[in-house]
Amino acid sequence: MSQLNHPILKQSFAIIDQAVGEHSLTPAEYAIVRRIIHATADFDFLSLTKFSPKAIASGIQALRAGSPIVTDVNMVAQGIKTMVEKTRNNPVISAINYAKFESKCSTWKNEQNQLVIPLIYQNIVFGILVVKLAEKHSLTPSQLEDIEQISQTIAIACLLERRSIWYKQQLIEQKTLLPPNRDAIDNLLHQLRNPITALKTFSKLLIKRLVPEDRNYTIAESILQQTNRLQELLQQFEADLASQATKISPLDVNSTRLETGEKNNFLLPGDENPTEVIDLPQFLAPLLVSYQAIANEKGLTLQTEIPQSLPPVIGNSKALREVISNLIDNALKYTPKPGIIKISTGLKQKIADKNYQGIAIADTGLGIPAQDRGKLFTRYYRGVQAEGNIPGTGLGLAIAKDLLTKMQGKIELISPNYLGQNPGTTFIVWLPEKEN
């Protein structure tokens, strides 16, 4: 039975035809694409496959002229061997056999007195070079070497052309996407500014109406502190955005050089702010007041162990606030009630002859599985938490590690910590002590 009439092939083609439906390909083009889909089981090739003008007609003409058929691997060469022998009996070349010897490209001479050389560079096959020879003309070894050098130059040119097309497409996409994205960001910033200002004003009014002894007084102060924090982030974002706008040059799709700039992390305080001396007990006090109220609301217990006489550390207060906030947020989010969150300081260690102070954030939550620990600080990675119903972005720990690295600090993970019935998790933030 002919391979073209095999029942499995017919059934496969029928399924592909039904799934594809209407299309814009010519019958000859669709016959090729359908065969590709059959071989790969990937319907994306319907849109990925592009045909140059007269490509199919030129290919048929080349086969009739006895030109070799170039495949990427031996398996494909063996697969078409029988059919080729029953038709034009063209030479079949597996490119992988020659890719290892690019400097010694083999050549073939067909019945039409044509020299055929594969165009291969960096294990990529770009096509073949066909050189028409005069009748009864034989080439010297030097001439053959020259032709092979020319084939290598053409292959390199093909690679550079592909890369150039890709870069131009990327630049055009950036040019198309940047203005709408900037407009959307500007609109968002404008919409956020007014409610943040109003929230700040209402917080101040509420504080004025309460006496310090009122238990709601500290809650109102916490609202004001968090509003100030949000306003600072917004202002930082606007400043970074304005700074980046002055650095972006017009995109030139005809340029042969791709400009690259320094990566900037929007909304990450501490990128450009200098380090400072931080008194940890004084720094942590307002944060812990805010999180005490949140823990109470969630039915959790927030415990603290903060010695007042600690050596000062070197860091950036805004960046450190983001780090500690992210870690406490996670502890509150993933600890079931009635759980315990414990914040403690006074930990010490020496790294490369430098003294470090540690801030530990421990919880009695479910812990972190072993398979997640290695990827925990990767952006957008949530591990087993992605399967739960607690919302998250997978950014908090990545941001924390990034900011600590900028401050010459470190973060340590301990899980399980066995503080309660559940495995529990402890993160330790290490910052360098101020040198005497």
C-alpha positions as CSV (number, residue, x, y, z in Angstrom):
1,M,0.0,0.0,0.0
2,S,1.4,3.5,-0.9
3,Q,2.4,5.6,2.1
4,L,0.3,8.4,0.7
5,N,-2.8,6.3,0.8
6,H,-2.3,4.8,4.2
7,P,-5.5,4.7,6.2
8,I,-3.9,6.3,9.3
9,L,-2.6,9.2,7.1
10,K,-6.0,9.7,5.5
11,Q,-7.7,9.7,8.9
12,S,-5.2,12.2,10.3
13,F,-5.6,14.5,7.3
14,A,-9.4,14.4,7.7
15,I,-9.1,15.4,11.4
16,I,-6.7,18.2,10.5
17,D,-9.0,19.5,7.7
18,Q,-11.9,19.6,10.2
19,A,-9.9,21.4,12.8
20,V,-8.4,24.0,10.4
21,G,-11.6,24.8,8.6
22,E,-11.3,27.8,6.3
23,H,-7.9,29.3,5.6
24,S,-6.1,31.6,3.1
25,L,-3.5,29.1,1.8
26,T,-3.3,27.9,-1.7
27,P,-3.9,24.1,-2.3
28,A,-0.2,23.5,-2.8
29,E,0.7,25.5,0.4
30,Y,-2.0,23.8,2.5
31,A,-0.8,20.4,1.4
32,I,2.6,21.2,2.8
33,V,1.3,22.8,6.0
34,R,-1.1,19.9,6.6
35,R,1.8,17.5,6.3
36,I,3.8,19.5,8.9
37,I,0.8,19.5,11.3
38,H,0.5,15.7,10.8
39,A,4.2,15.2,11.6
40,T,4.3,17.6,14.6
41,A,0.7,17.5,16.0
42,D,1.1,21.3,16.3
43,F,-1.6,23.4,14.7
44,D,0.4,26.6,15.3
45,F,2.3,25.8,12.1
46,L,-0.8,26.9,10.2
47,S,0.1,30.5,11.1
48,L,3.9,30.0,11.6
49,T,4.6,28.6,8.1
50,K,5.4,31.3,5.6
51,F,6.0,30.8,1.8
52,S,8.2,33.0,-0.3
53,P,6.8,33.9,-3.8
54,K,7.2,30.9,-6.2
55,A,8.9,28.9,-3.4
56,I,6.9,25.7,-4.2
57,A,7.4,26.0,-8.0
58,S,11.1,26.6,-7.6
59,G,11.4,23.6,-5.2
60,I,9.6,21.3,-7.7
61,Q,11.8,22.6,-10.5
62,A,14.9,21.9,-8.4
63,L,13.8,18.4,-7.6
64,R,13.2,17.7,-11.3
65,A,16.7,19.0,-12.0
66,G,18.2,16.4,-9.7
67,S,19.1,18.8,-6.8
68,P,19.8,17.2,-3.5
69,I,17.2,17.2,-0.7
70,V,18.6,18.6,2.6
71,T,17.1,17.4,5.9
72,D,18.0,18.5,9.4
73,V,18.4,15.0,10.9
74,N,19.0,11.4,9.8
75,M,15.6,10.2,10.9
76,V,13.9,12.5,8.3
77,A,16.4,11.5,5.6
78,Q,15.6,7.8,6.3
79,G,11.9,8.5,6.4
80,I,11.8,9.9,2.8
81,K,14.4,7.6,1.3
82,T,12.0,5.0,-0.1
83,M,9.7,7.6,-1.6
84,V,12.6,9.5,-3.2
85,E,14.0,6.3,-4.7
86,K,10.6,5.7,-6.4
87,T,10.4,9.1,-7.9
88,R,13.4,11.3,-9.0
89,N,16.0,9.5,-6.9
90,N,17.6,12.8,-5.7
91,P,20.5,12.7,-3.3
92,V,19.4,13.0,0.3
93,I,21.6,15.0,2.6
94,S,21.3,15.0,6.4
95,A,22.7,18.4,7.5
96,I,23.6,17.2,11.0
97,N,26.3,15.0,9.4
98,Y,27.9,18.0,8.0
99,A,27.2,20.7,10.6
100,K,30.2,19.4,12.6
101,F,32.5,20.0,9.7
102,E,31.4,23.5,8.6
103,S,34.9,24.4,7.4
104,K,35.0,21.3,5.2
105,C,31.6,21.5,3.5
106,S,31.1,18.5,1.1
107,T,29.9,19.3,-2.4
108,W,27.9,17.3,-4.9
109,K,27.8,17.4,-8.7
110,N,24.5,16.5,-10.3
111,E,23.6,15.3,-13.8
112,Q,23.1,18.9,-15.0
113,N,26.8,19.7,-14.3
114,Q,25.9,21.8,-11.3
115,L,27.9,22.0,-8.1
116,V,25.7,21.9,-5.0
117,I,27.0,23.1,-1.6
118,P,24.9,23.2,1.6
119,L,24.8,26.6,3.4
120,I,25.4,25.7,7.1
121,Y,26.5,27.9,9.9
122,Q,26.4,27.3,13.7
123,N,24.5,24.0,13.1
124,I,21.7,25.9,11.2
125,V,20.9,25.0,7.6
126,F,20.0,28.0,5.5
127,G,19.7,26.3,2.1
128,I,22.0,25.2,-0.7
129,L,24.3,27.0,-3.2
130,V,24.1,25.8,-6.7
131,V,26.9,26.7,-9.1
132,K,26.5,26.1,-12.8
133,L,29.7,24.7,-14.3
134,A,30.8,25.0,-17.9
135,E,30.6,21.7,-19.8
136,K,33.6,19.4,-19.3
137,H,35.0,21.9,-16.8
138,S,36.6,20.5,-13.6
139,L,37.5,22.6,-10.7
140,T,40.9,22.7,-9.0
141,P,41.2,22.1,-5.2
142,S,41.9,25.8,-4.8
143,Q,38.7,26.8,-6.7
144,L,36.7,24.3,-4.7
145,E,38.1,25.8,-1.5
146,D,37.1,29.3,-2.7
147,I,33.6,28.3,-3.5
148,E,33.2,26.7,0.0
149,Q,34.5,29.9,1.6
150,I,31.9,31.8,-0.4
151,S,29.2,29.4,0.8
152,Q,30.2,30.0,4.4
153,T,30.0,33.8,3.8
154,I,26.5,33.5,2.4
155,A,25.4,31.3,5.3
156,I,26.8,33.9,7.8
157,A,25.0,36.6,5.8
158,C,21.7,34.6,6.1
159,L,22.1,34.3,9.9
160,L,22.8,38.1,10.2
161,E,19.8,38.9,8.1
162,R,17.5,36.7,10.3
163,R,18.8,38.4,13.4
164,S,18.4,41.9,11.8
165,I,14.8,41.1,10.9
166,W,14.1,39.9,14.5
167,Y,15.7,43.0,16.1
168,K,13.7,45.3,13.8
169,Q,10.5,43.5,14.7
170,Q,11.3,43.9,18.4
171,L,12.0,47.6,18.0
172,I,8.7,48.1,16.0
173,E,6.8,46.3,18.8
174,Q,8.4,48.5,21.4
175,K,7.6,51.6,19.4
176,T,4.0,50.5,19.1
177,L,3.5,49.5,22.8
178,L,5.4,52.2,24.7
179,P,3.0,55.2,24.1
180,P,-0.2,53.3,25.1
181,N,1.5,51.8,28.2
182,R,2.8,55.3,29.2
183,D,-0.7,56.8,28.8
184,A,-2.2,54.0,30.9
185,I,0.4,54.5,33.7
186,D,-0.1,58.3,33.7
187,N,-3.8,57.8,34.0
188,L,-3.4,55.4,36.9
189,L,-1.1,57.7,38.7
190,H,-3.5,60.6,38.4
191,Q,-6.4,58.4,39.6
192,L,-4.5,57.2,42.6
193,R,-3.1,60.5,43.8
194,N,-6.5,62.0,44.8
195,P,-7.8,59.2,47.0
196,I,-4.4,58.8,48.7
197,T,-4.4,62.5,49.6
198,A,-7.9,62.3,50.9
199,L,-7.1,59.2,53.0
200,K,-4.1,61.1,54.5
201,T,-6.3,64.1,55.4
202,F,-9.0,61.9,57.0
203,S,-6.3,60.1,59.0
204,K,-5.0,63.4,60.4
205,L,-8.5,64.6,61.3
206,L,-9.2,61.3,63.0
207,I,-6.0,61.5,65.1
208,K,-7.0,65.1,66.2
209,R,-10.4,63.8,67.5
210,L,-8.9,61.0,69.5
211,V,-7.0,61.1,72.8
212,P,-3.7,59.2,73.0
213,E,-5.2,56.9,75.6
214,D,-7.9,55.7,73.1
215,R,-7.1,52.3,71.7
216,N,-8.1,53.5,68.3
217,Y,-5.5,56.3,68.4
218,T,-2.7,53.9,67.5
219,I,-4.8,52.4,64.7
220,A,-5.4,55.9,63.3
221,E,-1.6,56.6,63.5
222,S,-1.0,53.3,61.6
223,I,-3.4,54.3,58.9
224,L,-1.5,57.6,58.5
225,Q,1.8,55.8,58.4
226,Q,0.7,53.4,55.7
227,T,-0.8,56.2,53.7
228,N,2.5,58.1,53.9
229,R,4.2,54.9,52.8
230,L,1.9,54.6,49.8
231,Q,2.4,58.2,48.9
232,E,6.2,57.8,49.0
233,L,6.0,54.8,46.7
234,L,3.8,56.7,44.3
235,Q,6.2,59.7,44.2
236,Q,9.1,57.3,43.8
237,F,7.4,55.7,40.8
238,E,6.6,59.1,39.2
239,A,10.2,60.2,39.7
240,D,11.7,57.0,38.2
241,L,9.2,57.1,35.3
242,A,10.2,60.7,34.5
243,S,13.8,59.8,34.7
244,Q,13.4,56.9,32.3
245,A,11.5,59.0,29.8
246,T,14.5,61.4,29.5
247,K,16.8,58.4,28.8
248,I,14.7,56.7,26.1
249,S,15.9,57.7,22.6
250,P,13.6,57.5,19.5
251,L,13.5,54.0,18.1
252,D,15.1,53.7,14.7
253,V,14.0,50.5,12.8
254,N,16.8,51.1,10.3
255,S,19.5,51.2,12.9
256,T,22.0,48.3,12.9
257,R,22.8,48.8,16.6
258,L,20.5,47.8,19.4
259,E,20.8,50.2,22.3
260,T,20.6,48.8,25.8
261,G,20.1,50.7,29.0
262,E,20.6,50.1,32.7
263,K,17.8,48.1,34.3
264,N,15.7,50.1,36.7
265,N,13.4,48.6,39.2
266,F,10.3,50.9,39.6
267,L,8.9,51.1,43.1
268,L,11.9,49.6,44.8
269,P,13.1,52.2,47.3
270,G,16.8,52.3,47.9
271,D,17.8,51.9,44.3
272,E,19.5,55.4,44.3
273,N,19.1,56.4,48.0
274,P,22.3,56.2,50.1
275,T,22.7,53.9,53.0
276,E,22.4,55.2,56.6
277,V,22.8,54.2,60.2
278,I,19.6,52.5,61.4
279,D,18.6,52.0,65.1
280,L,16.6,48.7,64.8
281,P,14.4,49.1,68.0
282,Q,13.4,52.6,67.0
283,F,12.9,51.5,63.3
284,L,10.7,48.5,64.2
285,A,8.5,50.2,66.8
286,P,6.0,51.9,64.4
287,L,5.9,48.9,62.1
288,L,5.0,46.5,64.9
289,V,2.2,48.8,66.1
290,S,0.5,48.5,62.7
291,Y,1.0,44.8,62.5
292,Q,-0.3,44.2,66.0
293,A,-3.7,45.5,65.0
294,I,-3.7,43.4,61.9
295,A,-2.7,40.3,63.8
296,N,-5.5,40.9,66.4
297,E,-8.1,41.2,63.6
298,K,-7.0,37.9,62.1
299,G,-7.1,36.1,65.4
300,L,-3.3,35.7,65.5
301,T,-0.8,36.5,68.3
302,L,2.1,38.8,67.4
303,Q,5.0,38.3,69.8
304,T,8.1,40.6,69.9
305,E,11.5,40.2,71.5
306,I,13.4,43.4,70.7
307,P,16.3,44.3,73.0
308,Q,16.7,48.0,73.3
309,S,20.5,48.0,73.4
310,L,21.5,46.7,69.9
311,P,24.4,47.8,67.8
312,P,23.2,50.0,64.9
313,V,23.2,48.6,61.4
314,I,23.9,50.0,58.0
315,G,21.1,50.0,55.4
316,N,18.4,52.1,53.7
317,S,15.4,52.6,56.0
318,K,12.8,52.8,53.1
319,A,14.1,49.6,51.5
320,L,14.4,47.8,54.9
321,R,10.8,48.8,55.7
322,E,9.7,47.1,52.4
323,V,11.6,44.0,53.2
324,I,10.3,43.6,56.8
325,S,6.7,44.5,55.7
326,N,6.8,41.9,52.9
327,L,8.0,39.2,55.3
328,I,5.5,40.0,58.1
329,D,2.7,40.3,55.5
330,N,3.5,36.8,54.3
331,A,3.6,35.4,57.9
332,L,0.2,36.9,58.6
333,K,-1.2,35.7,55.3
334,Y,-0.1,32.1,55.5
335,T,-0.5,31.3,59.2
336,P,-3.8,29.8,60.2
337,K,-5.4,31.0,63.5
338,P,-4.8,30.7,66.3
339,G,-1.2,31.0,65.2
340,I,1.8,32.9,66.4
341,I,4.0,35.4,64.6
342,K,7.2,36.2,66.4
343,I,9.5,39.1,65.6
344,S,12.9,39.0,67.3
345,T,16.3,40.8,67.1
346,G,19.6,40.4,68.7
347,L,20.8,37.6,66.5
348,K,24.5,37.8,65.5
349,Q,26.8,36.2,63.0
350,K,30.1,37.0,61.3
351,I,30.5,36.8,57.6
352,A,33.9,37.5,55.9
353,D,35.2,39.2,59.1
354,K,32.2,41.5,59.2
355,N,29.6,41.5,62.0
356,Y,25.9,41.2,61.1
357,Q,22.7,41.8,63.1
358,G,19.7,39.6,62.4
359,I,16.0,40.3,62.4
360,A,13.9,37.1,62.6
361,I,10.3,36.8,61.5
362,A,9.0,33.4,62.5
363,D,5.5,31.9,62.2
364,T,3.7,28.7,63.1
365,G,2.3,28.3,59.6
366,L,2.4,25.2,57.4
367,G,6.0,25.7,56.4
368,I,7.6,25.6,53.0
369,P,8.0,22.3,51.1
370,A,11.5,21.1,50.3
371,Q,10.8,21.3,46.5
372,D,9.9,25.0,46.8
373,R,12.8,26.3,48.8
374,G,15.3,26.5,46.0
375,K,13.0,28.7,43.9
376,L,11.4,30.7,46.6
377,F,13.2,33.9,45.8
378,T,12.4,33.7,42.0
379,R,10.1,36.4,40.7
380,Y,6.4,35.1,40.3
381,Y,7.2,31.7,41.8
382,R,4.6,30.7,44.4
383,G,5.1,27.0,44.6
384,V,2.3,25.0,46.4
385,Q,0.7,28.3,47.3
386,A,-0.3,28.8,43.7
387,E,-2.7,25.9,44.1
388,G,-4.5,27.4,47.2
389,N,-7.1,30.1,47.5
390,I,-4.9,32.8,49.1
391,P,-4.1,35.5,46.5
392,G,-0.6,36.5,45.8
393,T,1.9,37.5,43.0
394,G,5.1,35.7,43.9
395,L,7.0,39.0,44.1
396,G,7.4,39.8,47.8
397,L,10.3,37.5,48.5
398,A,12.1,38.3,45.3
399,I,11.8,42.1,46.0
400,A,13.0,41.5,49.6
401,K,16.1,39.7,48.4
402,D,16.8,42.2,45.7
403,L,16.6,45.1,48.2
404,L,18.8,43.4,50.7
405,T,21.4,42.6,48.1
406,K,21.6,46.4,47.3
407,M,22.2,47.0,51.0
408,Q,24.9,44.4,51.3
409,G,22.6,42.3,53.4
410,K,21.4,38.7,53.2
411,I,18.2,36.7,53.9
412,E,18.1,33.3,55.4
413,L,15.2,30.7,55.3
414,I,14.6,28.1,58.0
415,S,11.7,25.8,57.4
416,P,10.5,23.8,59.3
417,N,11.2,25.8,62.5
418,Y,9.1,23.6,64.9
419,L,7.8,26.6,66.9
420,G,4.3,25.1,67.1
421,Q,2.2,22.1,65.9
422,N,2.7,23.1,62.3
423,P,6.2,23.0,60.6
424,G,6.4,26.8,60.6
425,T,8.8,29.1,58.7
426,T,11.5,31.6,59.8
427,F,13.1,34.3,57.7
428,I,16.2,36.0,59.1
429,V,17.2,39.4,57.6
430,W,21.0,40.0,58.1
431,L,22.4,43.5,57.9
432,P,26.0,44.7,58.5
433,E,26.7,46.4,61.8
434,K,28.0,49.9,61.8
435,E,31.8,49.8,62.3
436,N,33.2,51.6,65.3
